[in-house]
Amino acid sequence: MNYIHQIQDIKGKAVFLRADFNVPVKDGVVTDDFRIQKTLKTIDFLKSRGAQIIIASHFEGEGGSLKPVAQYLTQKGYASIFVSDFFPEKPHQLDSLKEGEILLLENLRRYPEEKANDSVFATHLAGFAQYFVNEAFSSSHRAHASIVGIPQHLVSYAGFCFEEEVRELSRTLHPKHPFVFILGGAKFETKIPLIKKFFAMADKVFIGGALANDFLKASGNQTGTSLLSSDISQVSEFLTDKLIMPIDVIIKNDKGVVTKKVSEVLDGDYIVDVGPETMALVCPIIAETATVLWNGPLGNYELGYKEATLELARCIGESSTESFVGGGDTIASIAELNLTSKITFISTGGGAMLDFLANETLPGIQALEKHNK
């Protein structure tokens, strides 16, 4: 795989930069710029080399438009020409783009050809530039046109953030021990390969979020109306001494929100978070461990049940352990507590991080490797 620091003379040449600017926006204003900030080093590098920079990203947030990101970039000194339509015709702004200037394309996913990895669409985008740089590690688990299609046509490189992601996450595949793996979120059936892999590697595995409901159910506890995976038949093989499950939970029912022991959960209860006794058990373990790998919230973060997730972030931040974390809600908890500088590495990826850890590659990585040997 080629890395951006290996790129040759690009003065006056066009570079297609696939970024991930799919960031939270509220009332037209970017509210979390973590992913954008991680991309600026690559943008600065390309500007300093005199490249014409075409930036593309998908966007799923408010309004479905990257206009708020364009405004953010301008405010930060990265004034960009915003292009709302670029297929099937090339944007005319390409003809007058100067050295060091930025052209930001509208949301890629406004075109169904992006997700379909349409070859005509990929060829069209590749025609905008002479070089391709992938700085969207967090989207590189998707075999979309801008991720795997464009590298078939252009000399391609991984950006600085992309390179850092691969390097740092690869370190967790050979961790210092004791090693604790922490996994939250939902959808047990999609994470079985990952769980199997890290059960074999880790000294302790702590399961939270909706995933924990599957483990509680498989161990004979009631989970009431809580979210469960469609098939938990394989959970039982992980019910070993290595596993840390919640011993108390926050539940919501028609009477309100209360904390209960897991043995006290009733039919009408809905589990929304891990309880304080569990965190009092987990935090001392983290304090004594050498490496922590964490992805996913411990509760229903989007609905405001985030106390356990915040407590876990606090425990990790206050420890001396090497810590590797990822996932949107996970990152949000760290940012809320101003603990970013206390974490060894924060991944821009959620699903991409998990897929890389499970498979040790991604479609986006394979595309860069395949077409640049």
C-alpha positions as a printed Julia matrix, in Angstrom:
373×3 Matrix{Float64}:
   0.0     0.0     0.0
   1.29    3.46   -0.93
   1.27    6.17    1.73
   0.86    9.87    1.07
   4.36   10.8     2.21
   5.64    8.75   -0.75
   3.76   10.85   -3.3
   5.9    12.51   -5.98
   5.59   15.98   -7.52
   1.91   16.96   -7.54
   2.31   20.7    -8.08
  -0.51   21.86  -10.33
  -2.04   18.37  -10.47
  -5.46   17.32   -9.25
  -5.83   14.97   -6.28
  -9.13   13.29   -5.47
  -9.31   13.08   -1.67
 -11.93   10.71   -0.26
 -12.6    12.04    3.23
 -15.17   11.07    5.84
 -16.95   14.29    6.71
 -20.05   12.45    7.91
 -20.1    14.46   11.14
 -22.89   15.51   13.54
 -24.67   18.71   12.5
 -27.36   20.59   14.39
 -29.19   23.64   13.05
 -26.71   23.8    10.18
 -23.64   23.86   12.42
 -21.02   21.11   12.83
 -21.18   19.97   16.47
 -18.34   17.42   16.48
 -15.37   18.04   14.18
 -13.22   15.06   15.23
 -13.18   13.39   11.82
 -12.61   16.67    9.99
  -9.72   17.58   12.26
  -8.1    14.2    11.62
  -8.15   14.97    7.87
  -6.58   18.44    8.01
  -2.99   17.15    8.11
  -3.51   15.53    4.72
  -5.24   18.62    3.3
  -2.37   20.81    4.56
   0.16   18.47    2.97
  -1.6    18.55   -0.4
  -1.95   22.34   -0.27
   1.72   22.77    0.58
   2.63   20.66   -2.45
   0.55   22.86   -4.74
  -2.1    20.27   -5.59
  -5.6    21.03   -6.77
  -7.74   19.26   -4.15
 -11.1    17.66   -4.9
 -12.69   16.42   -1.67
 -15.56   13.95   -1.64
 -17.5    12.44    1.26
 -20.84   10.9     2.1
 -23.13   12.55    4.64
 -26.09   11.09    6.5
 -26.86   13.91    8.92
 -29.21   16.86    9.05
 -30.44   17.84    5.6
 -28.23   15.31    3.85
 -25.97   18.1     2.56
 -22.28   18.84    3.1
 -22.9    22.61    2.96
 -22.42   22.96    6.76
 -19.05   21.22    6.37
 -18.11   23.65    3.58
 -18.97   26.53    5.91
 -16.96   24.95    8.72
 -13.92   24.55    6.45
 -14.14   28.18    5.37
 -14.31   29.33    8.99
 -11.18   27.31    9.75
  -9.25   28.87    6.87
  -9.91   26.17    4.28
 -12.16   28.08    1.92
 -13.64   25.67   -0.61
 -15.63   25.83   -3.82
 -18.83   23.88   -3.19
 -20.19   21.76   -6.03
 -23.8    20.57   -5.72
 -23.98   18.5    -8.93
 -21.18   16.46  -10.5
 -22.75   13.5   -12.33
 -23.21   12.66  -15.16
 -21.46   15.89  -16.2
 -18.12   17.04  -14.83
 -18.34   20.18  -12.69
 -17.19   23.21  -14.68
 -15.33   24.49  -11.6
 -12.63   21.88  -12.26
 -11.4    23.89  -15.23
 -10.46   26.93  -13.17
  -9.2    25.21  -10.0
  -5.84   26.7    -8.96
  -2.9    25.26   -7.05
  -3.76   24.79   -3.38
  -7.47   25.39   -3.93
 -10.17   23.05   -2.6
 -13.27   21.87   -4.4
 -15.77   20.12   -2.11
 -18.31   17.85   -3.75
 -21.83   17.44   -2.41
 -22.85   14.25   -0.58
 -21.74   11.25   -2.66
 -24.73    9.19   -1.57
 -27.13   11.54   -3.33
 -26.19    9.35   -6.27
 -27.3     5.68   -5.92
 -24.32    4.76   -8.1
 -22.01    5.42   -5.14
 -23.32    2.64   -2.9
 -23.81    0.35   -5.91
 -20.12    0.73   -6.78
 -21.19    1.57  -10.31
 -18.2     1.35  -12.65
 -19.37    4.28  -14.82
 -19.71    6.49  -11.74
 -16.27    5.46  -10.42
 -14.67    6.1   -13.81
 -16.38    9.49  -13.97
 -15.05   10.52  -10.54
 -11.57    9.25  -11.37
 -11.63   11.56  -14.39
 -11.55   14.57  -12.06
  -7.93   13.96  -11.0
  -4.55   12.35  -11.6
  -4.12   10.93   -8.09
  -6.37    9.39   -5.43
  -5.91    9.63   -1.67
  -8.12    7.64    0.7
  -8.45    9.41    4.03
 -11.77    7.76    4.88
 -10.7     4.75    6.94
 -14.02    4.98    8.78
 -15.87    4.33    5.5
 -13.45    1.81    4.04
 -15.42   -1.23    5.2
 -17.89   -0.29    2.44
 -17.2    -1.45   -1.13
 -18.52    1.8    -2.61
 -17.46    3.5    -5.82
 -15.41    6.23   -4.15
 -13.65    3.68   -1.93
 -12.87    0.72   -4.2
 -13.81    1.93   -7.69
 -11.61    5.0    -8.11
  -8.32    3.22   -7.18
  -8.76    1.03  -10.27
  -8.09    4.1   -12.42
  -5.63    6.3   -10.51
  -2.31    6.02   -8.7
  -3.58    5.78   -5.13
  -2.34    6.5    -1.63
  -3.49    6.2     1.95
  -3.67    9.5     3.83
  -1.93   10.28    7.12
  -4.98    9.43    9.26
  -5.62    6.23    7.29
  -2.01    5.15    7.83
  -2.26    5.9    11.55
  -5.48    3.87   11.84
  -3.89    0.78   10.3
  -0.71    1.12   12.35
  -2.35    1.74   15.73
  -5.19   -0.76   15.42
  -2.7    -3.4    14.28
  -0.98   -2.98   17.65
  -4.06   -4.39   19.38
  -3.58   -7.65   17.49
  -0.42   -8.19   19.55
  -1.31   -6.44   22.82
   0.59   -6.12   26.05
  -0.96   -8.24   28.8
  -3.05   -8.14   30.89
  -5.4    -7.23   28.03
  -9.08   -6.29   28.45
 -11.46   -6.22   25.49
 -14.67   -4.19   25.94
 -17.51   -4.39   23.46
 -20.85   -2.57   23.54
 -23.56   -1.83   21.03
 -25.88   -4.44   19.55
 -26.18   -7.2    16.89
 -24.35  -10.16   18.4
 -24.73  -12.26   15.25
 -22.67   -9.77   13.19
 -19.88   -9.68   15.77
 -19.36  -13.4    16.39
 -16.03  -13.61   14.46
 -14.71  -10.58   16.34
 -15.83  -11.9    19.74
 -14.3   -15.31   19.06
 -11.01  -13.76   18.01
 -10.66  -11.51   21.03
 -11.92  -14.08   23.5
  -8.9   -16.12   22.49
  -6.54  -13.12   22.84
  -7.83  -11.22   25.86
  -7.42  -11.92   29.56
 -10.84  -10.44   30.31
 -13.8    -9.53   28.09
 -16.45   -7.08   29.28
 -19.7    -7.01   27.33
 -22.12   -4.08   27.63
 -24.86   -2.42   25.63
 -27.63   -4.46   24.04
 -25.05   -7.22   23.49
 -25.05   -7.81   27.23
 -28.76   -8.69   27.07
 -27.92  -11.7    24.9
 -25.35  -12.91   27.41
 -27.64  -12.31   30.37
 -30.43  -14.24   28.65
 -28.12  -17.12   27.74
 -26.94  -17.35   31.35
 -30.5   -17.79   32.62
 -31.44  -14.23   33.57
 -34.65  -12.47   32.63
 -34.27   -9.54   30.21
 -37.91   -8.44   30.06
 -38.71   -6.44   26.94
 -35.05   -5.56   26.29
 -33.51   -5.69   22.84
 -32.17   -9.14   21.95
 -30.4   -10.49   18.89
 -32.4   -12.79   16.65
 -30.15  -15.77   17.35
 -28.21  -16.15   20.59
 -27.53  -19.88   20.28
 -23.77  -19.33   20.09
 -23.57  -17.1    23.18
 -23.2   -20.0    25.6
 -19.7   -20.87   24.41
 -18.49  -17.53   25.77
 -19.91  -17.98   29.27
 -16.52  -18.61   30.87
 -14.49  -17.11   33.71
 -12.94  -14.74   31.18
 -16.28  -12.99   30.65
 -17.41   -9.99   32.69
 -21.17   -9.48   32.52
 -23.26   -6.79   34.22
 -24.25   -7.65   37.78
 -26.71   -4.75   37.94
 -28.56   -2.76   35.29
 -30.61    0.39   34.83
 -34.12   -0.56   33.74
 -37.09    1.38   32.47
 -40.69    0.28   32.95
 -44.14    1.81   33.35
 -43.19    2.99   36.84
 -40.04    4.84   35.85
 -36.29    4.23   35.77
 -34.56    2.26   38.53
 -31.42    0.21   39.19
 -31.8    -3.53   39.71
 -29.64   -6.58   40.21
 -29.72   -8.66   37.04
 -31.53  -11.38   39.01
 -34.35   -8.91   39.78
 -35.28   -7.97   36.21
 -38.95   -8.68   35.47
 -41.03   -9.28   32.34
 -42.01   -5.64   31.88
 -38.52   -4.21   32.37
 -36.42   -2.74   29.58
 -32.67   -2.61   30.2
 -31.19    0.76   29.18
 -27.74    0.82   30.8
 -25.19   -0.98   32.93
 -25.48   -0.31   36.66
 -23.02    1.34   39.1
 -22.07   -1.89   40.93
 -20.87   -3.34   37.65
 -18.72   -0.29   36.96
 -17.3    -0.48   40.48
 -16.23   -4.02   39.57
 -14.8    -3.16   36.14
 -12.83    0.01   36.91
 -10.3    -1.6    39.27
  -9.64   -4.27   36.64
  -8.9    -1.57   34.07
  -6.57    0.19   36.51
  -4.44   -2.96   36.7
  -4.38   -3.87   33.02
  -1.74   -3.08   30.37
  -3.99   -2.75   27.29
  -7.66   -1.86   26.83
  -9.54   -2.09   23.54
 -13.05   -0.59   23.62
 -15.75   -0.11   21.0
 -19.41    0.72   21.59
 -21.52    2.31   24.34
 -22.63    0.4    27.44
 -26.17    1.78   27.36
 -28.73    3.4    25.09
 -26.54    6.45   24.58
 -28.74    8.24   22.06
 -31.66    8.26   24.5
 -29.49    9.74   27.22
 -28.6     6.6    29.17
 -24.87    7.16   29.2
 -23.7     7.12   32.82
 -21.93    3.76   32.54
 -20.29    4.77   29.25
 -19.05    8.01   30.8
 -17.8     6.16   33.87
 -15.91    3.7    31.68
 -14.34    6.58   29.73
 -13.36    8.17   33.03
 -11.79    4.96   34.33
  -9.77    4.43   31.16
  -8.69    8.07   31.0
  -7.49    8.03   34.6
  -5.55    4.78   34.19
  -2.03    4.32   32.83
  -3.12    1.57   30.45
  -2.55    1.71   26.71
  -6.04    2.42   25.41
  -7.54    2.02   21.96
 -11.13    3.14   21.48
 -13.6     3.77   18.66
 -17.25    4.22   17.75
 -19.27    7.44   17.6
 -20.88    7.28   21.05
 -17.64    6.04   22.58
 -15.76    9.0    21.16
 -18.54   11.37   22.26
 -18.2    10.2    25.87
 -14.46   10.84   25.82
 -14.95   14.28   24.31
 -17.66   15.17   26.83
 -15.21   14.5    29.68
 -12.28   16.22   27.9
 -10.27   13.01   28.06
  -9.1    12.9    24.44
  -5.48   13.54   25.38
  -5.61   10.71   27.96
  -6.4     8.01   25.39
  -3.56    6.32   23.5
  -5.49    6.12   20.22
  -9.01    7.13   19.19
 -10.19    5.58   15.95
 -12.36    7.54   13.53
 -14.12    4.27   12.72
 -16.97    2.41   14.35
 -17.95   -0.43   12.05
 -14.7    -0.04   10.09
 -12.69   -0.46   13.28
 -14.57   -3.64   14.18
 -14.24   -5.07   10.67
 -10.52   -4.33   10.56
  -9.97   -5.95   13.95
 -11.91   -9.05   12.87
 -10.45   -9.43    9.37
  -7.19   -7.44    9.55
  -8.1    -5.74    6.28
 -10.94   -3.78    4.66
 -12.26   -3.41    1.1
 -10.68    0.05    1.0
  -7.3    -1.33    2.05
  -7.5    -4.16   -0.48
  -8.3    -1.65   -3.24
  -5.22    0.43   -2.39
  -3.02   -2.66   -2.28
  -4.37   -4.35   -5.39
  -3.9    -1.48   -7.78
  -0.56   -0.17   -6.55
   1.78   -3.12   -6.58
